[in-house]
Amino acid sequence: MMRADRVCEWCGGDMPLAARSHARTCSTRCRVALHRAAKRNPLPIELTTRDRWIRRSSTKVPLTAGDMPASSTDPRTWSSYKDAAASSAGVGLGFVLSDVDDIVCLDLDHCLDPLTGRLAPWAAAIIRDAGTTYVEVSPSGDGLHIWGRANVRQGRRIRRPDGTAVEIYGTGRYIAMTGRRHGSCPSILADLSAVVTKLTA
């Protein structure tokens, strides 16, 4: 017997009625396939299955997969992950945050030593609070992007006393993607509501 309220993250089919609450796939076969895909591509499936991908120039200008100007507020200029990844426009990928869901990104500036990999204590505390979620190194090599879910309808920039900043975005922006996983973080999106509340209090 299947349940229609949850679907398998690999095949898109309904989950078995007896599936555990944390199960992500409908069968062992799908679980193995999802695991193998995650090893090849660290990006969470919650991102790669949404048609909100763009290309970006070296100066962070958003581009379509066809190398035309793109917009973080115009869905007509976005592509599937497959099409954007196959494009040679610009220098890399970007994912567009939209109010159609609750996917958010916390952008931590200048918190990572690119030579040693050492993390600033304030950033380590935020990552600890974020829990089990996808984190990747930003294009600069010295920042981090923490991905997850929360209700963020207006972006915030929180300036720290040492001059660094934490930016919180949930809609109307695109985030440059590198696919450079930070540490051993998983390819999933966690609930970041408590972290966002703490940072914006």
N, C-alpha and C positions, 0 to 999 in steps of 0.2 A: 504494500500500500504506500502511496506517495503523498507528500504534503505540498500544497501549492504555494504556501507562504514563503518557502525558501527554495533556492535553486542551487545546483552544483556550480562551483566557480570554474570548473573546467569545461563540462559539456553543456551547461545551461539547462539541464533537465531537472525535474522536481526531485527534491531530497526525499529519501525514505522516511516514513512516519516515525520509525524507531531511531533515526539518526540523532546523535548527541547534539546538544545545543551549540557546541563549539566546532562541530564537523563542518568542513568546507566543501567536501566532495561527496558524491552519491555512491561511490564504490572504490574499492582498492585500486582498480585500474585507473580511474580518474585521479585519485590521490597521487599515484606514482607519476602520472603524466604532468600534473600540476607542479609537483616537486622538481621534476627534470626541467620543466620550462623555467621555473624560478631560478634554477642554478645557471641557466643560460642568460636569463634576463632578470636582473634584480628588481626591476620596477614592479610595484604592486599591480595585480590584475585589475583592481578598482580604478586604476589610472589608464592602463593600456586598453581597456575595453570601452572607454569613452571617446567619442569623436571630438576631442577638444585639444588637439595637438597642432602646433605651429612650428615653423623654423625660426631661427633668430640670427641676426647679423652679429658681427664682432663688436658692434656698438650697442647691442641689445635691442635693435629695431626688430619688431615682429614681422615675419614674412610668411606667406603661404607656401605650401609644398611646391607651387609653381613659380616661386621666386618673385611674387608680387607683394605689395604692402598688405599686412594683416592687421587685425584689430582684436584686442582682448574683449571687446563688447559686441562683435559682429560674428555670429556663428557661421555665416556664409564663407568666412575666410579660414575656418578651422578644418582640420582633416582627421582621419583615423590615425592611430599610432602607426599602423603598418605603412600608410602612404607617407606620413611625415618622416618616418625613419628611413624610408627608401629614397627620399629626396636629397639632392646635393645642394639645395639652396642654403645660403648662409653658412654658419659654422656649427650649428647644433640645434637641439630640440627645445621646445618650451611647452608647458602644459597650462591651459587656461582655467582659472578658477571662476566658477559661475554660481549664481544663486539658485540654480536648479537642484543642487544637492548641498551637503554640508562638508565637502572636502575643503580642508584648510592647509595652509603652510605657515610655519614659523620660520622666519629668516633670521639667523644669528650671524651678525657681522664680526669679522676679525676675532674669532674665538679659537682657531685651530692653527697650530704651528705646522706649516706644510712640510717642514723638514723632519721634525720628530714625531708628528702626529699627536703631540701633547695638547690636551683640551684645557681651555681656561676654566677655573673652578666654577664660575657663574654659569657657564654653558653646560658643564657637566651636571650641575644641579637641575637645570631645565630638562636635560635629556633623561635624567633619573626620574623626574616627575612625569615626563611624557610616557614612560613605560615602554611596552613592547610595540614599537611602530617603526615605519620606514624613515630612515634618516640618510641623506646623501650629502656629499661634499659639494659645495657650490663651485661654479666655474673659476672663481678667483683662487681656489685652493685653500683659503684660510677662513672660510665660513661654512655654515651648515644649514641645510633645509630640513626641517622636521615636518613630516607629512602625517595628517590624521583627519579626524572629524570633530567639528564643533560648530556652533551657531555664530558665525562671524559675518555680519553684513556690512560692516564698515572697517576698512583697514586702519591699523594703528601702528605708530612708530614710537617705541618706548626707548628714550635716550637714557643710557646708563651713566653714572657719575664719571666713569673712566673714558667716556667719549664713544664707546661702542654702543650698538643699538640692537634691539630686537624688534622685528617687524612682523605683524600678524595680518594675514590676508585670507579672505574667503570668497571674494567676488570681484569682477571687473579688472583683474590683473592676470598677467601670465608670469610663470616662474620658470627660469632657465633650468633645464634638466641636464644632468651629466651622467646618470646611471652609476656613479661612483659611490657605492654603498659605504656608509661609515661603520667601521667595525663589523660586528656580526649581527647587525640589526636585521629583523625579518622583513619579508616583502608583504607586509600587511599594514592597514591603517587603523590605529587605535583611537579611542575617544579622548580627545585633548581638551574637553570642556573645562576640567578642573585646572589644567595648566593655564589656559587662556584667562580664566577668572582670576587666578593668582597673579598673573603678570599684569593684568589691567586694573587690579584693585587699587 
